[in-house]
């Protein structure tokens, strides 16, 4: 949850930036490093980020992770470390895409990828 709070603060600090933000909540199984998240987050969690430039959605089927992981493995230029090392689930990760990037048959190549969100938020701010 600290990552979402850090992202919300960054957006508050960057109110004049023209950005679109997607926050994807995915099913994450229990592990040593991740609590179990097997259902959509409650409104108390969703309300931690309130900027109007943010759209949030639940991806219980992990389709977003699959699309990013597949793109990272198949297309040159994609950063791969964070995107292929977590057993297929991409979580607590920020992807920054250049202006005008379009998701057609595959997501566009990000100009930056990193995580844990709270640890990379200053770099994300530099990249906006």
N, C-alpha and C positions, 0 to 999 in steps of 0.2 A: 504494500500500500504506500510505502514511502516514495516509490517511483512515480506514482500517479500524483501525489502531493507535490513532488518536485517539478513535475511537468506543468501542473496547474500554476505554480509560482512563476515558472519561466514564462508562461503565456501571459500572466498578469504583468510581468515586467516588460514584455514585448507586445503590448497592446496594439501598437501601430504597424506591426508586421503583418503582411498579407500572407497568411498560411492557412492550410486546411489540415486538420489533425484527425486521424482515425485511431481510436483506442480499441483494440481487439482483446476481448476476454476469452480465453480458451480453457478447455478442460485440461487440467494438469494433474497427473496421478501423484499419489503420495511418494515422496522420496526423502532422502536425508536432507536435501537442500530446499525442497519445495513442499509446502503444505498441500493437502488435497483440495482441489477446486474442481468439483464435478457438476456444478450447476451454475447458472447465471448469477452474477453478483447481485446482492440486494441493493436497493436504492441508497442505503447509507454508504455503500462503497462507491456507487456511481456518482454520488453527489460530491465526492472529493475533487472532482475536476468539473468545473462549471462554465468554462469559457465557451462562448457561442460558436467558436470556430472548431469545436470538437464534436465529432460523432462517435458514439460508443456502440459496440454491438457484441453479442455473445456468439461464439463460434464453437459450439460443443462438439462438432465433428472434426475440428482442427484442420479445416480446409485452407485457412490462411497460412498456417505453418507449412502445410504440404506444398502450397503454391510457391512460397518463398524458398523452401528447402530445394524443391525441384529446379527453380530458376537458378539458385546458387550453384547447383551441381552441373547444370547444362550450359550456362551462358558465361562466356568470358567477361571479366570485369566485375562480377558479383563478389562481394566479400563473403568468405565462406566460414570462418572460424565460429562465430556465434550461431550461424544459421544451420550448421550441420552437426554440431557437437553435443546437443542436448537430447539425443535419442529421438529426434524428429520433432519435438515440440519446441517452438521458438517462443520463449517467454522472457519477460523483463528485459526487452530489447527495444531499442529505438532505431528506426530506419528513416533517413532523411532523403527525400527524392528531389531532384532538380525541378524548377518551375517548368510546367508544361509536360511533365512525364505522364504517360498514359498507360493504363493497364489494359492491354488488348488480350492476346493469347497468353501472355506471361507478364508478370509485373515488370516495370522498368527497373533499370539498374540504379540502386541507391547511390547517392554521393557519399553517404556515411551509414555505417551500421555499428552499433555498440550496445553494451549492457554491462552490468546492471544499470537500469535507468538512473537511479540516484547517484551512481558513481560516474556517469558520463554526461550528466546534464549540462555541465559547463562547456563541454565540447559541442554538444547539440546547440547550445546558445550561439556559439561561434559560427556554426554551420548554417544558421538560419539567415 
